[in-house]
Amino acid sequence: MATRTGTGTGATTGPTAPAPGRTPRGGGSGPAGARRRGASAQRRNYLGGLAGWVWLLIIIVPIYWIVITSFKSQSVYFSTNPLALPGEPTLDNYRTVIEADFVRYFVNSVTVTVGATVPAVLVSFMAAFAIVRGGRGRFLRLANGVFLMGLAIPLQATIIPIYLIIIRLHLYDSLLALILPSIAFAIPLTVLILANFIRDVPNELFESMRLDGATEWGTMWRLAFPLTRPALVTVTVYQALQVWNSFLLPLVLTQSPELRVLPLALWSFQGQYSIDIPAVLASVVLTTLPILALYVLGRRQLLSGLTAGFTK
């Protein structure tokens, strides 16, 4: 579009040019900017992709070996390539595992896992809500410090005191002896995670519910509990996995065969001079299925809980 400058006979017409050395407005949308954006979009992180494929290979190979070996007989396992597919798949290993009181061990593991995870998550949620919304009292600061100190104490360092306490309480060789210590060790980390999520709830929501006449108890269950559901699912799956795979506590605090949990049940396939490896791996596959099902059911909440801190 032509512009007119000046008046009279000295007027000139022509397009207005930008000043030298100055980028015109919207220059990023020109051909040069488009080429830069195209080059940036086409630039790929080949090193990161290679690292991802290597990590996937490291993870998938052991899983593949466990699954295919569980369908092999013991003689075939020792005479063929460990990574080769079974020529004649068999379910004898799974039949052997189920006949070796697997159902009883499974029920014991479910009882201990549910009995330890549900109370730990509920108590931790209430404690986290009290720490965040209870003001700055000395008792709450002390309780928060005690929970944080619990993160620094490993289970292996306390196994002897736990054993002596369980003996004094006359709980040795019982499922309750496994549930109570598991709750105690699950609370510190659970309180820390849930407290951080409750702090992220806008204070205006709590104030509005208080104006509507809601009590602190009602605010906790009707507001904080639904809004922290991703965190609750995250800590529930994590703590359930920890209790489900626990080996040291059942080994030390129980001795009766009928009270064994699944990690201890693997001993049933260990002889004096040999180990039935296909049967052990079949037991591992059956042991993994409940946790896999739990992850499939809560994967969306779990992923949102794990990535919530990266999206704010």
Backbone bond lengths (Angstrom), bond angles and torsions (degrees), N, CA, C in turn:
res aa  C-N    CA-C-N  psi(-1)  N-CA   C-N-CA  omega(-1)  CA-C   N-CA-C  phi
1 M - - - 1.461 - - 1.526 108.05 -
2 A 1.293 119.16 133.08 1.462 123.04 -177.64 1.506 110.18 -81.98
3 T 1.309 116.30 146.90 1.467 123.17 177.01 1.511 108.89 -120.81
4 R 1.322 116.75 151.53 1.476 121.74 -176.90 1.510 108.22 -116.36
5 T 1.300 116.17 126.37 1.464 121.75 -179.45 1.517 109.11 -118.67
6 G 1.308 115.57 142.29 1.470 120.09 177.11 1.519 112.22 75.90
7 T 1.330 116.34 -179.30 1.459 122.26 179.10 1.511 108.91 -135.68
8 G 1.296 115.39 162.13 1.470 120.73 177.26 1.502 110.95 78.40
9 T 1.347 114.41 -155.14 1.459 120.75 -174.39 1.500 112.78 -75.05
10 G 1.359 118.05 -17.44 1.471 118.87 -179.46 1.498 113.43 -85.31
11 A 1.321 118.85 6.77 1.462 120.42 -177.78 1.508 110.53 -72.75
12 T 1.287 114.41 143.56 1.471 121.43 177.24 1.513 109.20 -126.65
13 T 1.293 115.28 151.52 1.471 120.75 178.56 1.506 108.95 -124.22
14 G 1.316 116.44 152.45 1.460 121.15 178.39 1.515 110.34 158.51
15 P 1.285 117.50 168.47 1.465 121.55 -178.83 1.521 110.95 -68.86
16 T 1.286 116.42 145.59 1.465 122.58 178.53 1.515 109.00 -81.54
17 A 1.296 118.27 124.39 1.475 123.21 -178.76 1.506 109.80 -101.80
18 P 1.313 118.46 145.72 1.462 120.44 178.37 1.505 110.09 -70.17
19 A 1.318 115.84 157.05 1.459 121.22 178.78 1.507 109.46 -64.59
20 P 1.347 117.09 149.07 1.472 119.78 179.94 1.523 111.04 -60.73
21 G 1.336 116.20 139.69 1.453 121.57 176.78 1.508 114.34 79.93
22 R 1.328 119.97 2.95 1.456 123.09 -178.25 1.525 108.96 -112.57
23 T 1.309 115.68 132.06 1.465 120.94 -179.25 1.510 109.29 -79.23
24 P 1.308 119.28 128.15 1.463 120.32 179.94 1.515 111.06 -65.96
25 R 1.348 114.39 152.32 1.460 119.62 179.49 1.523 109.86 -62.80
26 G 1.367 113.31 133.70 1.465 117.87 -177.71 1.496 112.78 79.11
27 G 1.387 117.24 16.86 1.457 118.52 -179.12 1.507 112.81 -65.20
28 G 1.358 115.96 -22.19 1.463 118.04 179.95 1.504 112.66 -68.40
29 S 1.348 116.65 -14.77 1.466 119.26 -178.48 1.516 112.11 -96.24
30 G 1.331 117.50 4.54 1.444 120.44 178.68 1.511 112.03 -78.38
31 P 1.321 116.92 -174.65 1.472 120.32 -179.53 1.517 112.85 -60.67
32 A 1.348 117.60 -39.80 1.461 119.88 -179.67 1.527 110.52 -65.58
33 G 1.348 116.37 -43.80 1.470 118.91 178.57 1.510 111.78 -63.97
34 A 1.321 116.95 -38.11 1.466 119.79 178.46 1.520 111.18 -64.02
35 R 1.356 115.49 -40.26 1.469 118.19 178.61 1.526 111.25 -64.69
36 R 1.361 116.04 -39.51 1.468 118.41 178.91 1.517 111.42 -64.65
37 R 1.339 115.89 -42.11 1.459 118.34 179.11 1.518 111.23 -66.35
38 G 1.324 116.99 -37.96 1.462 119.77 178.40 1.506 111.80 -65.11
39 A 1.337 116.56 -41.17 1.467 119.19 178.17 1.512 111.13 -65.95
40 S 1.365 116.48 -37.98 1.462 119.24 178.88 1.517 111.43 -67.65
41 A 1.343 116.03 -37.51 1.464 118.88 -179.35 1.523 111.52 -70.73
42 Q 1.358 116.60 -31.59 1.456 119.91 -177.74 1.529 112.53 -85.39
43 R 1.334 117.68 -9.27 1.449 119.66 179.65 1.520 109.27 -72.51
44 R 1.254 119.16 122.26 1.460 124.05 -175.52 1.514 110.95 -114.41
45 N 1.320 114.46 147.32 1.464 121.03 -179.30 1.530 107.88 -90.83
46 Y 1.319 115.04 84.77 1.464 119.28 -178.03 1.530 111.65 -67.34
47 L 1.329 117.21 -35.45 1.468 119.67 179.63 1.521 111.03 -65.66
48 G 1.340 116.51 -42.23 1.456 119.57 176.92 1.523 112.28 -65.17
49 G 1.349 116.51 -39.95 1.460 119.41 177.27 1.516 112.39 -63.74
50 L 1.344 116.57 -40.99 1.457 120.29 177.94 1.523 111.14 -63.46
51 A 1.340 116.52 -42.38 1.469 119.89 178.06 1.525 111.03 -62.94
52 G 1.344 116.99 -38.08 1.461 120.01 177.97 1.522 112.42 -64.20
53 W 1.339 116.74 -42.57 1.464 119.65 178.74 1.529 111.42 -66.95
54 V 1.323 117.14 -37.47 1.473 119.95 177.72 1.529 110.38 -64.48
55 W 1.327 116.10 -43.33 1.462 119.43 179.10 1.526 110.96 -64.94
56 L 1.335 117.85 -39.97 1.458 120.78 176.58 1.521 110.83 -61.78
57 L 1.333 117.29 -40.08 1.464 120.95 178.83 1.524 110.79 -64.55
58 I 1.325 116.62 -41.38 1.465 120.43 179.38 1.526 110.76 -62.10
59 I 1.310 117.17 -35.21 1.461 120.70 -178.53 1.523 111.43 -80.78
60 I 1.328 117.36 -41.70 1.455 120.51 -170.23 1.526 112.63 -77.13
61 V 1.329 118.17 -29.56 1.471 120.12 -177.62 1.530 111.56 -64.13
62 P 1.342 120.67 -49.35 1.472 118.35 177.05 1.522 113.92 -60.98
63 I 1.351 116.59 -38.22 1.467 118.74 178.36 1.522 110.47 -64.29
64 Y 1.319 116.41 -43.55 1.463 120.97 177.52 1.529 111.12 -59.51
65 W 1.335 116.51 -43.13 1.468 120.33 -179.63 1.517 111.44 -65.05
66 I 1.323 117.70 -40.58 1.466 121.08 179.61 1.523 110.53 -63.28
67 V 1.318 116.85 -45.43 1.465 119.96 -175.20 1.528 110.97 -67.75
68 I 1.342 118.51 -48.17 1.462 119.31 -176.82 1.529 111.57 -69.93
69 T 1.321 118.00 -31.92 1.464 119.79 179.73 1.514 111.21 -69.83
70 S 1.331 116.87 -30.62 1.468 118.98 179.43 1.524 112.01 -66.66
71 F 1.346 118.27 -15.29 1.462 121.80 178.47 1.531 111.78 -101.85
72 K 1.329 117.69 9.70 1.456 121.53 178.07 1.527 110.64 -105.88
73 S 1.323 115.59 151.31 1.456 119.40 171.34 1.524 108.81 -78.37
74 Q 1.323 116.04 163.86 1.455 119.38 -176.38 1.529 111.43 -65.37
75 S 1.322 117.40 -38.00 1.462 120.02 179.04 1.519 111.99 -66.68
76 V 1.340 116.89 -39.67 1.458 120.23 178.53 1.527 110.36 -67.63
77 Y 1.292 116.83 -35.89 1.468 120.29 -178.64 1.529 111.05 -61.89
78 F 1.328 118.15 -41.74 1.461 121.50 -176.92 1.531 112.76 -81.48
79 S 1.316 117.59 -12.68 1.465 119.13 -175.09 1.524 113.48 -109.66
80 T 1.331 119.12 -3.25 1.467 121.61 -177.80 1.530 110.29 -126.32
81 N 1.300 114.13 173.11 1.460 120.58 176.32 1.528 109.65 -63.48
82 P 1.336 118.29 129.07 1.470 119.36 -177.56 1.522 113.92 -59.54
83 L 1.325 117.81 -28.26 1.460 120.69 -177.60 1.527 113.31 -95.16
84 A 1.332 117.02 0.56 1.465 120.26 179.71 1.524 110.29 -78.78
85 L 1.330 115.37 144.97 1.459 119.80 176.92 1.523 110.37 -66.11
86 P 1.323 117.74 144.88 1.473 119.51 179.56 1.521 111.41 -66.12
87 G 1.329 116.11 130.48 1.460 119.45 178.34 1.509 112.08 -68.31
88 E 1.327 116.75 -38.89 1.458 122.49 177.84 1.526 108.46 -128.03
89 P 1.323 117.51 87.53 1.475 119.49 -178.95 1.523 111.31 -59.79
90 T 1.322 115.66 143.79 1.456 121.52 -178.88 1.521 109.90 -135.61
91 L 1.314 114.94 148.26 1.461 121.89 176.29 1.521 112.16 -102.14
92 D 1.335 116.69 13.34 1.461 119.65 -178.60 1.525 112.21 -62.26
93 N 1.330 117.01 -34.61 1.469 119.43 -179.75 1.526 111.14 -65.13
94 Y 1.323 116.74 -41.70 1.460 119.83 178.28 1.525 110.74 -68.35
95 R 1.317 116.32 -35.45 1.458 119.54 177.03 1.528 110.40 -65.75
96 T 1.321 116.07 -40.22 1.469 120.31 177.85 1.520 111.28 -63.81
97 V 1.326 117.03 -41.60 1.465 120.90 -179.49 1.521 110.73 -65.08
98 I 1.324 117.37 -44.69 1.466 120.44 -178.22 1.522 110.83 -66.56
99 E 1.313 117.42 -36.03 1.463 120.54 179.52 1.522 112.49 -74.30
100 A 1.316 118.45 -15.26 1.467 121.84 -178.99 1.526 110.95 -93.06
101 D 1.324 117.90 46.14 1.465 124.72 177.74 1.530 112.22 58.90
102 F 1.314 116.68 33.95 1.461 118.86 179.53 1.521 111.37 -64.70
103 V 1.323 117.20 -36.73 1.464 120.49 -178.48 1.524 110.39 -62.22
104 R 1.330 117.34 -41.04 1.464 120.29 178.65 1.521 110.83 -64.36
105 Y 1.317 117.02 -45.05 1.459 120.02 178.84 1.529 111.17 -63.55
106 F 1.320 115.65 -37.43 1.459 120.10 178.59 1.530 110.77 -63.96
107 V 1.310 117.46 -45.06 1.472 121.24 178.76 1.523 110.31 -62.42
108 N 1.331 117.24 -40.36 1.469 119.72 177.63 1.528 111.05 -62.22
109 S 1.321 117.34 -42.84 1.460 120.12 179.93 1.527 111.36 -65.54
110 V 1.336 116.63 -40.86 1.469 119.70 178.78 1.528 110.06 -64.62
111 T 1.327 116.90 -41.48 1.466 120.45 -180.00 1.517 111.41 -62.24
112 V 1.323 116.63 -46.14 1.464 120.49 -179.25 1.528 110.52 -67.35
113 T 1.319 117.73 -42.10 1.464 120.83 -177.46 1.518 111.58 -65.85
114 V 1.333 117.08 -48.46 1.469 119.91 179.45 1.527 110.65 -67.55
115 G 1.332 116.20 -42.39 1.460 119.62 -178.96 1.510 113.93 -65.69
116 A 1.329 117.81 -24.63 1.463 120.89 178.98 1.518 112.40 -95.38
117 T 1.323 118.66 -34.26 1.467 121.19 -173.46 1.522 112.08 -78.90
118 V 1.318 117.79 -47.75 1.468 120.58 -175.81 1.529 111.76 -62.52
119 P 1.343 120.23 -51.01 1.476 117.71 177.24 1.525 113.28 -62.49
120 A 1.329 117.33 -37.30 1.469 119.74 -179.56 1.523 111.21 -63.07
121 V 1.333 117.45 -43.07 1.464 120.41 -179.24 1.529 110.92 -68.34
122 L 1.321 118.16 -42.48 1.460 120.78 -179.17 1.527 111.68 -66.17
123 V 1.338 116.89 -46.59 1.467 120.05 178.67 1.525 110.65 -63.71
124 S 1.327 117.01 -40.71 1.464 120.38 179.96 1.526 110.86 -65.87
125 F 1.320 117.64 -38.40 1.466 120.06 178.75 1.527 110.72 -63.53
126 M 1.328 117.26 -45.55 1.465 119.44 179.23 1.520 111.23 -65.70
127 A 1.337 116.98 -39.07 1.463 119.65 177.96 1.521 111.23 -65.80
128 A 1.324 117.36 -41.22 1.464 120.28 178.77 1.521 111.16 -64.76
129 F 1.325 117.24 -39.81 1.471 119.93 178.23 1.523 110.72 -64.44
130 A 1.331 117.09 -40.63 1.465 120.18 178.71 1.522 111.35 -65.79
131 I 1.321 117.47 -38.30 1.467 120.74 -179.79 1.525 111.03 -67.15
132 V 1.333 116.65 -39.90 1.465 120.42 -176.62 1.522 111.59 -79.73
133 R 1.328 118.22 -43.48 1.461 121.67 -172.95 1.515 113.57 -102.47
134 G 1.316 118.29 0.13 1.462 120.40 -175.90 1.508 114.98 -91.45
135 G 1.320 117.96 11.61 1.453 119.65 179.96 1.518 111.42 86.81
136 R 1.315 115.14 -159.76 1.462 121.13 -176.80 1.525 110.88 -118.56
137 G 1.317 116.00 45.43 1.452 120.05 178.87 1.515 111.61 -69.73
138 R 1.344 114.63 155.69 1.458 119.30 -178.72 1.525 111.03 -65.48
139 F 1.321 117.12 -37.44 1.459 119.92 -178.48 1.527 110.82 -64.68
140 L 1.334 117.26 -41.75 1.452 120.01 -179.57 1.525 111.67 -67.67
141 R 1.335 117.21 -37.78 1.463 119.68 175.94 1.529 110.89 -63.96
142 L 1.335 115.40 -40.20 1.463 119.27 178.30 1.529 110.83 -65.16
143 A 1.345 116.87 -41.73 1.465 120.07 179.32 1.522 110.96 -64.23
144 N 1.327 116.45 -41.30 1.460 119.47 177.79 1.518 111.02 -63.45
145 G 1.322 117.84 -39.70 1.463 120.67 177.14 1.515 112.54 -64.56
146 V 1.331 116.44 -37.72 1.470 119.90 177.87 1.524 110.52 -64.79
147 F 1.334 116.68 -41.28 1.462 119.84 178.05 1.519 111.35 -63.20
148 L 1.324 116.66 -41.17 1.460 119.77 179.37 1.523 111.28 -67.32
149 M 1.327 117.44 -35.52 1.467 120.27 176.98 1.523 111.01 -65.15
150 G 1.342 116.20 -30.64 1.457 118.98 179.17 1.512 113.28 -63.91
151 L 1.340 117.46 -24.02 1.459 120.20 178.33 1.523 111.74 -69.93
152 A 1.320 117.29 -22.79 1.463 120.83 -175.92 1.523 112.86 -91.08
153 I 1.323 118.27 -1.88 1.463 121.66 -176.90 1.524 108.56 -104.38
154 P 1.316 119.57 112.66 1.472 120.71 178.71 1.518 111.61 -76.69
155 L 1.313 115.48 155.59 1.465 120.61 -179.91 1.520 111.47 -62.42
156 Q 1.319 117.87 -38.33 1.458 120.96 -176.32 1.520 111.90 -63.08
157 A 1.336 117.41 -29.39 1.467 120.33 -178.50 1.518 112.86 -76.99
158 T 1.332 117.56 -15.82 1.463 120.93 -176.34 1.517 113.20 -114.49
159 I 1.313 118.02 8.18 1.459 119.29 -174.04 1.520 111.99 -65.74
160 I 1.339 118.35 -36.55 1.468 120.67 179.21 1.537 110.99 -69.62
161 P 1.349 120.12 -48.50 1.476 117.73 174.08 1.519 113.36 -58.45
162 I 1.323 117.96 -39.07 1.465 119.70 177.89 1.527 110.55 -62.24
163 Y 1.320 116.45 -42.23 1.465 120.58 179.11 1.524 110.55 -60.09
164 L 1.338 117.29 -44.46 1.468 120.73 -179.19 1.525 110.94 -66.78
165 I 1.334 117.84 -38.86 1.469 120.06 178.41 1.523 110.97 -65.28
166 I 1.318 116.35 -42.52 1.468 119.79 179.78 1.527 110.52 -64.15
167 I 1.313 117.50 -37.53 1.470 120.49 177.18 1.527 110.13 -64.09
168 R 1.344 116.99 -45.02 1.470 120.66 179.89 1.528 111.75 -63.20
169 L 1.313 117.43 -33.39 1.466 121.24 179.83 1.527 112.56 -83.43
170 H 1.325 117.28 -0.67 1.479 123.09 -179.55 1.540 111.04 58.34
171 L 1.326 115.27 40.14 1.457 120.93 178.86 1.519 112.71 -110.95
172 Y 1.322 117.33 5.00 1.455 119.47 -177.06 1.526 110.79 -63.33
173 D 1.329 115.47 143.51 1.459 123.65 -179.55 1.532 111.17 62.35
174 S 1.323 114.45 49.35 1.461 120.95 175.15 1.525 108.04 -145.67
175 L 1.323 115.49 158.80 1.465 119.41 178.70 1.529 111.43 -68.57
176 L 1.332 116.79 -28.00 1.461 119.45 177.56 1.520 111.42 -64.91
177 A 1.329 117.02 -28.79 1.466 120.63 176.72 1.530 111.46 -66.14
178 L 1.303 117.90 -23.47 1.468 121.61 176.31 1.521 111.77 -89.21
179 I 1.334 117.05 -31.62 1.455 120.89 -175.34 1.526 111.44 -72.74
180 L 1.323 117.95 -47.35 1.463 120.32 -174.05 1.527 113.06 -63.06
181 P 1.343 120.73 -49.04 1.475 118.28 176.77 1.529 113.01 -63.77
182 S 1.325 117.07 -33.10 1.468 118.95 178.94 1.522 111.10 -65.06
183 I 1.332 117.30 -37.86 1.469 120.37 176.11 1.519 110.47 -63.13
184 A 1.332 116.47 -44.47 1.462 120.47 -177.75 1.524 111.85 -61.80
185 F 1.323 117.37 -40.43 1.462 120.03 -178.23 1.523 112.44 -79.96
186 A 1.326 118.25 -16.63 1.467 120.49 178.79 1.521 112.38 -85.57
187 I 1.322 118.45 -23.62 1.459 121.29 -173.02 1.524 113.64 -66.08
188 P 1.347 122.03 -47.03 1.477 119.58 -173.58 1.530 114.26 -56.17
189 L 1.319 117.21 -52.78 1.466 119.55 -178.70 1.520 111.41 -65.71
190 T 1.322 117.56 -37.82 1.458 120.91 179.95 1.520 111.20 -64.55
191 V 1.326 117.65 -41.74 1.468 121.26 177.78 1.522 110.55 -62.79
192 L 1.320 116.88 -42.55 1.467 120.40 -179.51 1.522 111.59 -61.36
193 I 1.324 117.80 -45.15 1.466 121.11 -178.48 1.520 111.14 -68.33
194 L 1.332 117.38 -46.29 1.463 120.16 -177.47 1.523 111.79 -68.12
195 A 1.333 117.68 -35.35 1.464 119.61 178.28 1.523 111.18 -63.01
196 N 1.319 117.20 -39.10 1.468 119.97 178.07 1.525 111.54 -64.99
197 F 1.313 117.33 -36.72 1.463 119.87 179.04 1.523 111.08 -71.69
198 I 1.334 117.38 -39.13 1.463 119.36 -179.82 1.525 110.48 -67.12
199 R 1.317 117.93 -32.85 1.472 120.72 176.67 1.528 111.74 -63.59
200 D 1.326 116.99 -26.77 1.459 120.55 -178.90 1.517 113.28 -80.10
201 V 1.340 117.78 -9.62 1.469 120.31 176.64 1.525 108.14 -72.40
202 P 1.331 118.98 127.56 1.476 120.25 -178.56 1.520 111.93 -57.33
203 N 1.322 115.58 137.19 1.456 120.95 -179.51 1.531 111.65 -65.44
204 E 1.337 117.20 -25.81 1.462 119.84 179.98 1.526 112.00 -62.17
205 L 1.341 116.59 -32.29 1.465 119.37 178.80 1.521 111.36 -66.95
206 F 1.327 116.24 -41.00 1.464 118.98 176.85 1.532 111.05 -65.00
207 E 1.337 116.21 -40.87 1.458 119.32 -179.66 1.526 111.63 -65.43
208 S 1.325 117.19 -38.59 1.463 119.67 179.94 1.529 111.18 -66.93
209 M 1.317 117.31 -38.95 1.460 119.39 177.81 1.526 110.81 -68.75
210 R 1.322 116.37 -35.07 1.462 118.66 176.97 1.523 110.56 -65.75
211 L 1.329 118.05 -38.51 1.464 121.00 177.03 1.523 111.53 -66.06
212 D 1.326 116.45 -29.26 1.464 120.09 177.57 1.517 112.41 -78.55
213 G 1.324 117.35 -0.50 1.456 120.98 176.66 1.515 115.06 93.21
214 A 1.330 118.38 11.59 1.461 120.54 -179.76 1.530 110.15 -76.17
215 T 1.318 116.50 141.75 1.455 121.84 176.03 1.523 109.87 -81.14
216 E 1.340 116.40 169.85 1.453 119.97 177.27 1.525 110.90 -62.18
217 W 1.314 117.19 -37.67 1.461 120.74 178.03 1.529 110.66 -63.51
218 G 1.333 116.22 -45.05 1.461 119.30 177.99 1.514 112.79 -66.71
219 T 1.340 116.77 -37.01 1.465 120.03 177.52 1.523 111.08 -63.80
220 M 1.314 115.50 -38.68 1.459 119.21 -178.44 1.530 111.27 -64.32
221 W 1.333 117.70 -45.55 1.460 120.01 -174.06 1.521 112.81 -86.58
222 R 1.333 118.09 -26.94 1.467 120.34 -176.50 1.527 113.22 -96.48
223 L 1.335 117.75 -16.93 1.459 120.14 -179.15 1.521 111.72 -119.54
224 A 1.344 116.35 -59.02 1.468 119.52 -175.29 1.523 111.76 -67.84
225 F 1.318 117.19 -38.81 1.467 119.77 -177.00 1.525 112.19 -63.88
226 P 1.358 120.45 -48.66 1.479 118.43 178.39 1.526 113.23 -66.16
227 L 1.334 118.04 -35.54 1.456 119.94 -176.47 1.521 112.86 -74.00
228 T 1.321 117.05 -22.72 1.470 120.51 178.58 1.523 112.24 -101.35
229 R 1.325 117.14 19.46 1.460 120.51 -178.81 1.532 113.42 -58.58
230 P 1.337 120.48 -41.60 1.474 118.51 176.40 1.517 112.83 -58.84
231 A 1.328 117.29 -40.72 1.460 119.88 178.13 1.522 111.06 -67.64
232 L 1.310 117.82 -37.64 1.460 121.25 178.57 1.523 111.12 -63.50
233 V 1.326 116.31 -43.27 1.463 119.56 177.84 1.527 110.36 -64.91
234 T 1.327 117.12 -39.57 1.458 121.14 -179.18 1.524 111.19 -61.40
235 V 1.327 116.66 -51.57 1.467 119.39 -177.66 1.527 110.84 -70.01
236 T 1.339 117.58 -30.69 1.467 119.26 178.32 1.521 110.87 -65.58
237 V 1.336 117.06 -47.00 1.463 120.14 179.25 1.528 110.65 -64.47
238 Y 1.325 116.50 -42.54 1.465 119.69 -178.66 1.532 111.72 -64.09
239 Q 1.319 116.93 -47.93 1.465 119.54 -178.72 1.531 111.44 -69.41
240 A 1.333 117.43 -35.56 1.459 119.37 176.51 1.520 110.89 -63.28
241 L 1.319 116.64 -38.45 1.457 120.35 177.52 1.521 111.43 -65.29
242 Q 1.332 117.17 -40.62 1.454 120.73 178.79 1.525 111.65 -63.50
243 V 1.325 116.69 -44.85 1.470 120.16 -178.78 1.525 110.65 -70.61
244 W 1.313 117.12 -38.94 1.464 121.58 -178.16 1.526 111.04 -62.38
245 N 1.331 116.44 -38.40 1.470 120.88 -178.35 1.520 113.46 -93.01
246 S 1.315 118.06 6.39 1.461 120.76 -177.17 1.531 110.68 -64.45
247 F 1.321 115.22 134.23 1.465 120.43 -179.61 1.532 112.47 -121.98
248 L 1.338 117.08 -36.51 1.459 119.99 -173.52 1.529 112.08 -68.80
249 L 1.324 117.22 -47.00 1.469 119.56 -179.66 1.525 112.32 -62.36
250 P 1.332 120.47 -48.50 1.470 118.66 176.53 1.521 113.07 -61.30
251 L 1.323 117.69 -33.80 1.459 120.59 -179.82 1.516 111.88 -66.17
252 V 1.325 117.56 -38.54 1.465 121.61 -174.70 1.527 112.25 -89.08
253 L 1.324 117.52 -35.50 1.465 120.89 -169.40 1.522 113.74 -100.17
254 T 1.317 118.94 -1.86 1.473 120.99 175.86 1.520 109.28 -134.67
255 Q 1.336 115.17 156.05 1.458 120.10 177.30 1.524 113.63 -141.98
256 S 1.325 118.25 -16.39 1.452 121.01 -179.17 1.523 110.32 -75.79
257 P 1.317 118.21 136.61 1.475 119.82 179.03 1.526 113.10 -61.14
258 E 1.336 117.83 -33.12 1.461 119.50 -178.11 1.531 112.74 -74.22
259 L 1.328 118.03 -9.43 1.463 121.53 178.35 1.523 112.66 -104.99
260 R 1.298 117.37 10.57 1.462 120.10 179.55 1.516 110.66 -69.60
261 V 1.314 115.00 146.09 1.461 121.57 171.80 1.526 107.92 -100.36
262 L 1.311 116.61 175.08 1.465 120.09 -172.22 1.524 114.29 -60.64
263 P 1.345 121.32 -41.88 1.470 117.91 177.49 1.526 113.54 -59.09
264 L 1.335 116.88 -34.61 1.468 119.27 176.77 1.521 112.28 -77.82
265 A 1.324 117.24 -21.81 1.466 120.16 -178.81 1.516 111.88 -66.23
266 L 1.314 117.87 -18.39 1.464 119.89 178.34 1.518 111.64 -63.46
267 W 1.317 117.48 -21.70 1.462 120.48 177.21 1.532 112.35 -64.83
268 S 1.318 116.13 -22.02 1.466 118.77 -177.64 1.521 112.32 -64.03
269 F 1.325 117.16 -20.34 1.466 121.50 -176.86 1.531 111.58 -106.10
270 Q 1.318 116.06 16.40 1.456 121.05 178.22 1.529 108.81 -109.96
271 G 1.319 115.68 115.50 1.448 120.74 178.66 1.521 111.74 -90.35
272 Q 1.328 115.67 -173.83 1.460 119.16 -179.27 1.519 111.85 -72.52
273 Y 1.318 116.78 -33.44 1.466 119.95 -175.99 1.524 113.91 -120.33
274 S 1.293 118.49 -7.62 1.466 120.26 -177.76 1.519 109.88 -152.17
275 I 1.333 114.44 168.20 1.459 122.20 178.82 1.522 107.92 -128.30
276 D 1.310 116.26 132.20 1.464 121.09 176.50 1.532 107.86 -80.46
277 I 1.334 116.28 86.59 1.463 121.27 -172.97 1.528 111.92 -63.16
278 P 1.340 121.57 -45.44 1.473 119.18 178.21 1.523 112.78 -59.15
279 A 1.336 117.57 -37.72 1.467 119.17 178.15 1.522 111.21 -68.64
280 V 1.323 116.86 -38.66 1.466 119.76 176.87 1.520 110.72 -61.37
281 L 1.328 117.40 -43.38 1.459 120.49 -179.33 1.526 111.75 -70.66
282 A 1.322 117.57 -32.01 1.468 119.47 173.48 1.528 110.28 -64.05
283 S 1.326 116.29 -38.50 1.467 119.58 175.65 1.522 111.24 -65.30
284 V 1.330 117.04 -37.49 1.467 120.33 177.40 1.526 110.82 -63.42
285 V 1.329 117.23 -41.82 1.463 120.49 179.16 1.524 110.74 -62.42
286 L 1.329 117.17 -45.84 1.464 120.30 179.64 1.524 111.46 -66.13
287 T 1.329 116.61 -32.88 1.465 120.15 178.78 1.519 111.49 -70.14
288 T 1.331 117.29 -31.11 1.460 121.49 -176.88 1.526 112.64 -79.44
289 L 1.312 117.84 -24.46 1.463 120.42 -174.69 1.531 113.74 -58.55
290 P 1.344 121.15 -43.79 1.478 118.78 179.67 1.525 113.02 -62.18
291 I 1.332 117.48 -42.07 1.457 119.70 178.66 1.527 110.76 -65.59
292 L 1.333 116.80 -37.80 1.464 120.09 176.90 1.524 110.85 -63.45
293 A 1.330 116.77 -41.39 1.463 119.77 177.88 1.523 111.17 -65.40
294 L 1.325 116.75 -38.49 1.466 119.99 177.53 1.520 111.10 -63.32
295 Y 1.317 117.00 -39.38 1.469 120.22 178.45 1.531 110.85 -67.32
296 V 1.324 117.76 -41.06 1.465 120.69 -179.43 1.528 110.61 -63.00
297 L 1.335 116.72 -39.21 1.459 119.71 -178.76 1.533 112.05 -71.41
298 G 1.326 117.36 -34.57 1.459 119.42 -175.81 1.505 114.41 -114.95
299 R 1.332 117.83 24.01 1.462 119.59 -173.41 1.529 112.30 -66.61
300 R 1.350 117.01 -36.67 1.466 118.34 -178.65 1.517 110.99 -66.51
301 Q 1.329 116.56 -47.36 1.453 119.50 178.14 1.516 111.06 -64.86
302 L 1.332 116.61 -36.09 1.456 120.10 -179.78 1.524 111.17 -65.28
303 L 1.318 117.23 -46.18 1.460 120.48 -179.61 1.523 111.46 -66.94
304 S 1.318 117.58 -39.23 1.464 119.21 177.95 1.512 111.60 -67.04
305 G 1.329 116.85 -33.57 1.458 119.28 176.46 1.503 112.94 -70.66
306 L 1.333 117.93 -36.30 1.450 121.22 -179.80 1.526 112.10 -73.64
307 T 1.340 117.31 -30.61 1.468 120.35 -175.93 1.514 113.40 -103.76
308 A 1.340 117.92 7.21 1.466 119.50 -177.21 1.514 111.58 -62.78
309 G 1.321 117.50 -37.01 1.456 119.83 -177.84 1.514 113.24 -71.37
310 F 1.334 118.47 -15.55 1.455 120.92 -178.40 1.524 112.63 -94.50
311 T 1.328 117.52 -6.62 1.458 120.11 -176.73 1.529 112.53 -107.23
312 K 1.334 116.94 9.52 1.467 119.67 -176.97 1.511 108.54 -106.09
